Amino acid sequence: MAELAVVYLSTQGNTKKMAEAIAEGARTRHVEVKVDSFFEWDPAEAASADAIAVGSSTFDYAMHPPISKFIDKMVHAGVEGKTGAAFGSYGWSGEAPVQIANKLRKAGMEVIDPVLRIQYSPNEKDLLECNRLGKDLAGKLKRK
Ligand SMILES: Cc1cc2nc3c(=O)[nH]c(=O)nc-3n(C[C@H](O)[C@H](O)[C@H](O)COP(=O)(O)O)c2cc1C
């Protein structure tokens, strides 16, 4: 079965809720999904999935430095040609998902456009959007 890795950094649980809804959406399309905080992931294990979704909230107009370092290690393990997605909760400017997408594209991944950004805590409608992203990722995997 195709595998999707969902990796996130979330300080108060907002991006975590998005990550879990993305995973839930992908699972309805029969893709094997592992979703967890970056802290629990081995970068090489994430890199070995068929598709990788990476999320971070925005702090001081950027993604959090630890997730940036995680992505660098993951990319080093080899992600070229894989499908990716970037997401995150934000308050007022929301740069992190765009920065994540740029890093993944630079590493040769095909990243779903646009990135998914939700202001503060996702509501029911926002969670459906996250489900949709998970389904889109799963659909791309099956076509490969
Ligand atoms: C110290 C601090 C700095 C922040 N800086 C930004 C920022 O520069 N731009 C922005 O859009 N949101 C900013 N936020 C808002 C967070 O991105 C927002 O609260 C988000 O929902 C947190 O999601 P999380 O629980 O997944 O970490 C900041 C929040 C804090 C506490």
PDBQT file of the ligand as one rigid body, heavy atoms in Angstrom, charges set to zero:
ROOT
HETATM    1  C1  LIG A 201       5.395  34.342  20.204  1.00  0.00    +0.000 C 
HETATM    2  C2  LIG A 201       4.456  34.148  19.036  1.00  0.00    +0.000 A 
HETATM    3  C3  LIG A 201       4.836  34.617  17.783  1.00  0.00    +0.000 A 
HETATM    4  C4  LIG A 201       3.969  34.456  16.688  1.00  0.00    +0.000 A 
HETATM    5  N1  LIG A 201       4.347  34.965  15.467  1.00  0.00    +0.000 NA
HETATM    6  C5  LIG A 201       3.483  34.858  14.416  1.00  0.00    +0.000 A 
HETATM    7  C6  LIG A 201       3.821  35.435  13.149  1.00  0.00    +0.000 A 
HETATM    8  O1  LIG A 201       4.895  36.032  12.948  1.00  0.00    +0.000 OA
HETATM    9  N2  LIG A 201       2.923  35.316  12.142  1.00  0.00    +0.000 N 
HETATM   10  C7  LIG A 201       1.730  34.659  12.286  1.00  0.00    +0.000 A 
HETATM   11  O2  LIG A 201       0.981  34.547  11.318  1.00  0.00    +0.000 OA
HETATM   12  N3  LIG A 201       1.373  34.111  13.475  1.00  0.00    +0.000 NA
HETATM   13  C8  LIG A 201       2.217  34.197  14.534  1.00  0.00    +0.000 A 
HETATM   14  N4  LIG A 201       1.867  33.631  15.743  1.00  0.00    +0.000 N 
HETATM   15  C9  LIG A 201       0.565  32.952  15.882  1.00  0.00    +0.000 C 
HETATM   16  C10 LIG A 201       0.650  31.423  15.770  1.00  0.00    +0.000 C 
HETATM   17  O3  LIG A 201       1.138  31.039  14.495  1.00  0.00    +0.000 OA
HETATM   18  C11 LIG A 201      -0.765  30.861  15.989  1.00  0.00    +0.000 C 
HETATM   19  O4  LIG A 201      -1.131  31.063  17.344  1.00  0.00    +0.000 OA
HETATM   20  C12 LIG A 201      -0.945  29.400  15.604  1.00  0.00    +0.000 C 
HETATM   21  O5  LIG A 201      -2.323  29.086  15.661  1.00  0.00    +0.000 OA
HETATM   22  C13 LIG A 201      -0.166  28.461  16.502  1.00  0.00    +0.000 C 
HETATM   23  O6  LIG A 201      -0.383  27.150  16.008  1.00  0.00    +0.000 OA
HETATM   24  P1  LIG A 201       0.200  25.825  16.715  1.00  0.00    +0.000 P 
HETATM   25  O7  LIG A 201      -0.655  25.551  17.920  1.00  0.00    +0.000 OA
HETATM   26  O8  LIG A 201       0.081  24.756  15.701  1.00  0.00    +0.000 OA
HETATM   27  O9  LIG A 201       1.628  26.138  17.070  1.00  0.00    +0.000 OA
HETATM   28  C14 LIG A 201       2.717  33.794  16.849  1.00  0.00    +0.000 A 
HETATM   29  C15 LIG A 201       2.363  33.313  18.122  1.00  0.00    +0.000 A 
HETATM   30  C16 LIG A 201       3.215  33.479  19.203  1.00  0.00    +0.000 A 
HETATM   31  C17 LIG A 201       2.788  32.945  20.544  1.00  0.00    +0.000 C 
ENDROOT
TORSDOF 0
